[in-house]
Amino acid sequence: MSKRLAIVVGGGPAPGINGVISAATVEAVNRGLDVVGIMDGFKWLFRGDTSKIIKLTHKNAWPVHRKGGSILRISRDFPDDPKKAFNVMITALKKLKINYLITIGGDGTSYVAREIEKRTKGAISIVHVPKTIDNDLPLPGGAPTFGFETARHWGTEIVENIIEDARSTGRWYFITTMGRHTGHLTLGIGKAAGATLTLIPEEFREKTLKFSKVADILESSILKRLSQGYTYGVALLAEGLSGRMDIKDLARYEMLENDERGLLRLSEIQLGRIMQHVVHNQLITRGLNVKIVHKTIGYELRAAKPIPFDAEYTRNLGYSAVKHLLKGKSGALISFYEGKLKPIPLKKIIDPSTQRTRVRYVNINADPFIVGRQYMIRLEEEDFNPPAITRMAKIAKMTAAEFRDRFEYLV
């Protein structure tokens, strides 16, 4: 009787999920394994339901490697009583006669993978394939998480179009992009598209980011652009900025909700809209009627058709996952860079202080951020010397001293 491999996807969508499923299925079948896909993440397994599976073969897995979304669907379902639910799930996996398991997902999914391996005492060999368009997992060598490059590609296409609209209409856009903890995606899109400025949470060192500080950066950039003779611009705001702000401040403008994990649903906070309202009103008090439009880019990137980079990358990951399992290995996060499989023990990616997966932040002291920062239109130290400060103060209907008192703290 052949051994059985199961594949399950958790968390949110990311371009390339089907590429991993396809490559893993084809390699596993070629190696004599029976392969099944578990539908809707761990949702049904937590309930002991073993009927929500599909048999994966060359016929239904080979053609999907360039499709967006997930043929196994996806969920973030997590039980109210984890101890009981995990016992139910282990029983279900044993009933399904699963020998090998490939999990595809982020922090929550890797946690479930670790728990399954621990609770089955090695009876089920597990590898985890990391995915997130946020690119915030600690992969070796700075390798991106799959889905990031596709999300950046399509995000750049959208922002480039908006930049042309801004140029044509003489208006500003404040665009919020996904990135719960980090600014990798926002910075990547901003640099590639040539946005006027890009704000990410990593550049702010204070524990609680003041709402007014972000508004002042945006207002002062608009004033600087006006002093240079430009009436338009595009500012990108990482959604993680909201997570750094005082909840009470945000609640004055937005109805705040939590997601399935109990975390603040940052993607639903219209940060651009809030900033649009505040900055526009500040400019009106100066007699400046600057048209500002807010947009949010996020969900339209997650289930996109993968670009060739991610299509190739996920084939490498799916193949490597099966290869690692059939070597008798388990409990690893699968990464692939420099042309080689680079497995990382799951326990090594855990932050001991939080017991969660370590977060890879944008290094604001490294060249990728420094280069991006150099091409932004924002206040710099030299702007507070004549003639620059004189021009900006005139636009703002302030004296040079008043402009300095109001905005110099930003630099």
C-alpha positions, 0 to 999 in steps of 0.5 A: 500500500502506497504512503499518503501525502496531504497538502493544506493551505492556511492564512491568506491568499498569495500568488503561487499557492497553486504552483507549490500544490502542483509541483509537490503533487507531480513529484510525489505521484512520480515517487509513488505516493498517494496525494490528497488535498485538504480543503479550506485549511484546517477548518474541517479537520478541527471539527473531525470532518474527513470528507473535505478532501480531494485526490490530487493527480497529474491530471488536476494538479499539473495545469494549475501552476500558473493560476491565482488563488488556491484550488484547495481554498483557504481559511484562517479558522482557529478553534476556541478550545485549541487543546480539544480541537487539536486532539480531534484533528490528530484523530482525523489525520490518522483516520485519513492515514496521512504519512506526510503533510505539507503545510502552506501558509504563514505564522499561524499555519507554521504553528499548527504544523509544529503542533501536529508534529509534536502531538503525533510524535513523528508519526506524520512527517511535516514540512512547511512552505512559507508564503506571504505577500508581506515578505516578512518571514526570516528566510536565509540570504534575504530570499523573498517569500513566494507571492511577494514579487507578484504582488509587488509587480501588480501593485507597481502597475496600479501605482504607475497608472495612478501617478499618471492620473495624478500628473494629468489631473493635478491632484494628490493620492494617498494610497494604503498598501498591505503589510501588517508589521513591515513595509517591504511591499510598500517600499518595493512598490514605491521604489519601482513605481517612483512614488513621491514618498513612501512611509513604512512603520520601520522608519519610526522609532517611537513606541507609539506613532503619533497620528499627527506626525504622519499627517505633518509629513504628508502636509509638508511634502505637499508644501515642498512639491508646491514650492517646486512648482508641482501640484500633484504627487502620490504617497504610499502608506504601509497599513502597518503604520496603523498598528503603531498608532494609538487605537483611541486616535484611530477609533475617532475616525474608523470603526475598528474590527478584529479578524479571525485571529483576534488581531486588529483588521488593519487592511480594513482601516482606511488610513489614506482616507483618514489622512486625506481628511486631516491633511486637506483640512490643514491645508484649507486653513492655509488657504490651499485647496489641494485635491487629495484622493485616497485609495487602498491596494491589497486584496486585488494583489493576493490571488493574482496570477503569479509572474514567472519569478513566482511560478518558477520559485514555487515549483522549486519549493514544491519539489523541494518539500517532497524531496525533503520528506522522502529523505526521512526529514521533518519539522522544517521550513522549506526555503530555496535560494542560491540554487539549493534547498535550504531547510530551516528547523521550524523551532529555529524561526521562533522568537523566544520572547513571543513564541511566534515566528520571527518577523523580518523587518525592513532594515532602514540602515541598509542600502535598499531603504536608503536608496528609496529614501533618497528619491522621495520628496520629503523635508530634509535638513537642508530645506530649513536653510534659505532659499528653500525654507523661504519658498516653502514658508511663502506657499504655506503663508507662514514666516520662515520662523513659523515654518521651522517651528511647525515642521523642523521636528520631522527631520 
